[in-house]
């Protein structure tokens, strides 16, 4: 079982995003996922079984201002998930993705500490709260277990319903 959970986001308007910032986000969020998946996947394909679980983001399926590099990498992880499911499925390897919304992490702590920003996040989330660790744990356990033996190539949003609508940070 491989769980790819690495990420960074450097929030800048697109026209102000330096080449270095772009490359940093792509290397952290996409290159590392590809290289880890390729390395672990080789053994899984050889054994004829395995489960790869990528941690993507709903930012890969909805637009978010000042997050073009982050969103692009998370969208690419979704595509990588689907492509690898096709390629490795015949070898007994399942590849899936979890797409969270806002959870309290070092990456989001400053944003969520701002009362106005948090209020906008909660208004955009039908369940009216941010994610908790236990919200992800159950999904990871499910995707790693035989309970999901017939699930591959899927991206499961763990987002309190946010992806059922659009995110409007100005709202």
C-alpha positions as CSV (number, residue, x, y, z in Angstrom):
1,X,0.0,0.0,0.0
2,X,1.3,3.4,-0.9
3,X,-0.3,6.6,0.3
4,X,1.1,9.7,-1.4
5,X,0.5,12.6,0.9
6,X,2.8,15.5,0.1
7,X,2.0,19.0,-0.9
8,X,2.6,22.6,-0.9
9,X,0.8,25.7,-2.2
10,X,2.4,29.1,-2.7
11,X,-0.6,31.4,-3.2
12,X,0.2,34.1,-5.7
13,X,-1.7,35.7,-8.5
14,X,-0.7,33.9,-11.7
15,X,0.9,37.0,-13.3
16,X,3.1,37.3,-10.2
17,X,4.1,33.6,-10.0
18,X,7.8,33.2,-10.6
19,X,9.3,30.3,-12.5
20,X,10.8,29.1,-9.3
21,X,7.5,29.1,-7.5
22,X,5.8,27.2,-10.3
23,X,8.6,24.6,-10.3
24,X,8.6,24.2,-6.5
25,X,4.9,23.5,-6.4
26,X,5.1,21.1,-9.4
27,X,8.1,19.3,-8.0
28,X,6.6,18.9,-4.5
29,X,3.0,18.0,-5.6
30,X,3.4,16.2,-8.8
31,X,7.0,15.0,-9.4
32,X,7.2,13.4,-5.9
33,X,3.9,11.6,-6.5
34,X,5.0,10.2,-9.8
35,X,8.5,9.1,-8.6
36,X,7.1,7.4,-5.5
37,X,4.3,5.8,-7.4
38,X,6.6,4.5,-10.1
39,X,9.0,3.1,-7.5
40,X,6.4,1.4,-5.3
41,X,4.2,0.4,-8.3
42,X,7.0,-1.7,-9.8
43,X,6.9,-4.1,-6.9
44,X,3.1,-4.1,-6.8
45,X,2.9,-4.9,-10.5
46,X,5.5,-7.7,-10.1
47,X,3.6,-9.2,-7.1
48,X,0.3,-8.8,-8.9
49,X,-1.4,-6.8,-6.1
50,X,-1.3,-3.5,-4.4
51,X,-3.1,-0.3,-3.7
52,X,-2.0,3.2,-4.4
53,X,-3.8,6.1,-2.8
54,X,-3.0,9.6,-3.9
55,X,-4.1,12.6,-1.9
56,X,-5.3,15.1,-4.4
57,X,-7.6,18.1,-3.7
58,X,-10.9,19.5,-4.8
59,X,-8.7,22.3,-6.1
60,X,-8.0,19.9,-9.0
61,X,-11.6,20.0,-10.1
62,X,-12.8,23.6,-9.2
63,X,-11.1,26.9,-10.0
64,X,-9.4,28.7,-7.1
65,X,-7.9,32.2,-7.6
66,X,-4.2,32.5,-6.7
67,X,-3.8,28.7,-6.8
68,X,-3.2,27.9,-10.5
69,X,0.0,25.8,-9.8
70,X,-1.6,23.9,-6.9
71,X,-4.8,23.3,-8.8
72,X,-2.9,22.1,-11.9
73,X,-0.8,19.6,-9.9
74,X,-3.9,18.2,-8.2
75,X,-5.8,17.9,-11.5
76,X,-2.7,16.1,-12.9
77,X,-2.8,13.7,-10.0
78,X,-6.4,12.9,-10.8
79,X,-5.4,12.1,-14.4
80,X,-2.4,10.1,-13.2
81,X,-4.8,8.1,-11.0
82,X,-7.1,7.2,-14.0
83,X,-4.2,6.4,-16.3
84,X,-2.4,4.2,-13.8
85,X,-5.7,2.4,-13.0
86,X,-6.0,1.5,-16.7
87,X,-2.3,0.5,-16.9
88,X,-1.9,-1.4,-13.7
89,X,-5.4,-2.8,-13.2
90,X,-4.7,-5.9,-15.3
91,X,-1.8,-6.6,-12.9
92,X,-4.0,-6.5,-9.8
93,X,-3.0,-3.0,-8.7
94,X,-5.7,-0.5,-7.7
95,X,-5.0,3.2,-8.0
96,X,-7.4,5.8,-6.4
97,X,-7.3,9.4,-5.2
98,X,-8.8,11.2,-2.3
99,X,-9.7,14.9,-2.9
100,X,-10.0,16.8,0.4
101,X,-11.3,20.3,0.9
102,X,-10.1,22.4,3.9
103,X,-8.5,20.5,6.8
104,X,-6.5,22.0,9.6
105,X,-2.9,21.4,8.5
106,X,0.3,23.4,8.5
107,X,-0.5,24.3,4.9
108,X,-3.9,25.8,5.8
109,X,-3.5,27.0,9.4
110,X,-2.8,30.6,8.6
111,X,-5.7,30.9,6.2
112,X,-8.2,29.2,8.5
113,X,-7.0,31.4,11.4
114,X,-8.5,34.4,9.6
115,X,-12.1,34.6,10.8
116,X,-13.4,36.2,7.5
117,X,-11.7,33.5,5.4
118,X,-12.9,30.7,7.6
119,X,-16.4,32.1,7.4
120,X,-16.3,32.0,3.6
121,X,-15.0,28.5,3.6
122,X,-17.8,27.3,5.9
123,X,-20.4,29.1,3.8
124,X,-19.1,27.2,0.7
125,X,-19.2,23.9,2.6
126,X,-22.7,22.3,2.9
127,X,-21.7,20.5,6.1
128,X,-20.5,23.9,7.5
129,X,-17.3,22.7,9.0
130,X,-13.7,21.9,8.0
131,X,-12.5,18.4,7.7
132,X,-11.2,16.4,10.6
133,X,-8.4,13.7,10.6
134,X,-11.0,11.0,11.1
135,X,-12.8,12.1,8.0
136,X,-9.8,11.0,5.9
137,X,-8.7,8.0,8.0
138,X,-11.8,6.0,7.2
139,X,-11.5,6.7,3.5
140,X,-7.9,5.7,3.4
141,X,-8.6,2.5,5.3
142,X,-11.4,1.7,2.9
143,X,-9.3,2.3,-0.2
144,X,-6.4,0.3,1.3
145,X,-8.6,-2.7,2.2
146,X,-10.4,-5.5,0.4
147,X,-13.7,-3.6,0.9
148,X,-12.6,-1.6,-2.1
149,X,-11.3,-4.6,-4.2
150,X,-13.5,-3.5,-7.1
151,X,-12.7,0.2,-6.9
152,X,-9.9,1.7,-9.1
153,X,-9.3,4.9,-11.0
154,X,-11.7,6.9,-8.8
155,X,-11.3,10.2,-7.1
156,X,-13.4,10.4,-3.9
157,X,-14.1,14.0,-2.6
158,X,-13.9,14.3,1.1
159,X,-15.0,17.9,1.2
160,X,-18.2,18.3,3.2
161,X,-20.1,18.7,0.0
162,X,-18.1,21.7,-1.3
163,X,-17.5,20.2,-4.7
164,X,-21.3,20.0,-5.3
165,X,-21.1,23.8,-5.9
166,X,-18.5,26.4,-6.7
167,X,-16.1,28.2,-4.4
168,X,-16.4,31.9,-4.3
169,X,-13.7,33.3,-2.0
170,X,-15.1,36.8,-2.3
171,X,-18.6,35.7,-1.0
